[in-house]
C-alpha cells in the first residue's frame, strides 16, 4: 500500500495486466508519443497527460501502439483485434472524439455477441477522459457516459478515486465484454492509498462512501467527491446522508439505490452530464417506478444546464454541479414536508 | 497457372452453391416468407470464391451487407445460413442477426455487416491479431465501390500501411453504391488510392474465376509474407437490385441481361475447364445436382425449424452482466 495518484493507479493497472497477460495491448494517439519524431525518443509523451508513460519501455512497440489520428480505424481495429484473440486497451484521449468512431463502438463491438447469436467475445477496453473543469470548452469537456450506457452490449465504468480506478480497470481488462472506462480529467493528480498488488472491483456493485439516515445522494465519478464534501458540511447541521457511488453506470446497481431510498425516503442525484436523458433521469425514473411509496420528498437532480460546456471560468463554474449546489438540493429535500390534504 | 483438381472442384462447388442459394432466395423472398432485407450476390460469385480459395480457417475475412457469397466461400454451413435468413432458432446466429449479420468466428468469418465501411477497420484489428499472435494468417476486407469512399475505409488503408499489417483490401466494384453509379460517386481511381497509401494494387475481371484466383493469390501472398497490405480491385456486376424488390430503374435496359449472357462465371468456368480437359462435364453435372439437393434440403429444414423463443430475447447481450 502506498500513496498513488489517479494517473499512477491507472498506469499501474495497465502495467500489471500487461505483465500478467501477453494478449493485453495498448493503442491510441500518442500512448507512447514520439514515433517518427526527430528526437528519437519513442515514448516522449506516454499519453497526452502522461498516463501511459513508461509502458513502451517495458512492453515494446508491438504492444504499445501509437496510432495515426484516425479514431474510426483504430477503435475499429481494437474491436476487430478483440474479436480475434487479443485483449486491446484503446485510448480515445478525449471522450468527445467518439463522434469520429461511434459506429465501430455502437454498431460493431457492442453488437457482435448478440447479433452473432452468442458466438463472439469482444474483450475490449476503451479508455477516455471526460468532464468539465479544465477550461477545455465544448469539444473537450463532455461527460458522455449516458451515451454509452444507452447502448446494450457495452459496460460503462466511471471511477471516483485512485483506489477505485485501479481495481475497476483491472476488472475491465479481464472482462470479456466491451467496456468503456471514463476517467475524469480533473482527477489525475488526486492521491490516496492504493494497494501495490493487483486487485479487482466487481462491476454493478455500488460503494457506499458514507451511510446516513436523512437523504440518499447518488453521484457519479468525480461528483462522488463533491457529494461527500457536501455531506460533511450537512452533517454539522444535523442532516446525515448516504452517498452512493454506483461505480458502473452499466450494469447499474439498482438494488443498492432502492434499498437506500427505502431507508431515507429522500433522494438527490448528482450527475455532471447534460441533463436530458442522463444518469440522473435514469435513476429518478427507477426510483419513481420502484420506490414511489418510500419517497417523502420530490427527487432532486443536481445537473448542468442543457448547454454545451462553456470556456470562460466564470461560465464553466456556473455550468458545473458544485458542493454548494448539492448542499442546497439536500437541504431542500430534507426540509420538504408533504402538505396535509384539506 | 496450375490449379489443383481439388481446388477447381471445391471452387466450382462454392460458386454453384452461392448461385443456387441466391437464386432460390430471389424466389422465396417474393413469397413474403423471409423477413427483413436480402442483398443478393448473383453475378459476383467468382470474386468471393477466387479470393477465399487462398485462405484457411486461420485467416479472417470481413464482409458487407451483400455477404452470403463471402460466407459460403469461407465455409459457413449453408443450412445454418438459410435458417438464419428465415429467422429461425437453428440459424447460425440463432435468428438474432439475419441476412446482414451472418458470422462464424470459428471459421474466421467476422461477419457480414450492415454498415457500409464497417469491415475495413475490423480487418485492421484482425490483421493485427494475426501479426502479434504470429499465426501466419492474413485478414481480408471485402467492401464495395460505395464503401471505398467511406472515411473508415480510407483510414484503414492508412493504418494498415502504417502498422504494416497482413491485410488485403478487396474492392468489389459492381458499379453501383445502392442506386448511384460509381462513375459519379468515386473520385479518382482505386489504383491511385492504393498508390497514395503506398500499397501494391492488383485488379482483375471479377466474373472470371481464373483471373480472380491468380491476382488474389499475388495480393494475399504479398500480405502473408509480411510486406504489408495490398489492394485488390475486382470488376464485376450484380444481377439483382441493391436489395430484393429494387426494380433497378437506374440501370439501362438490357444491361443485366447482357451481363448474364456474356459474363456468367459458372458458364465460363465450365467452358474453360472442359475445353482444356481439367475437369469433365459429368463431374460438374454431379456437383450441380448435389448442390441443388443441398439447397432444397436447407430451405425445407429452415422452413420447418423452430422459431426463437421469448427467453432468447434476453440471451447473449453480454458474456456476463
Interface residues (C-beta under 8 A of the other chain):
Chain A: X23 X25 X62 X63 X65 X67 X68 X70 X72 X73 X74 X75 X76 X77 X78 X79 X80 X81 X82 X83 X84 X85 X86 X88 X103 X104 X107 X108 X111 X112 X113 X114 X115 X116 X117 X118 X119 X120 X121 X152 X153 X155 X175 X176 X177 X204 X251
Chain B: X60 X62 X91 X92 X93 X94 X95 X96 X97 X101 X103 X104 X105 X106 X110 X111 X113 X114 X115 X118 X120 X121 X122 X123 X124 X125 X126 X128 X129 X130 X132 X133 X139 X151 X152 X155 X156 X158 X159 X162 X163 X315 X316 X317 X318 X319 X320 X321
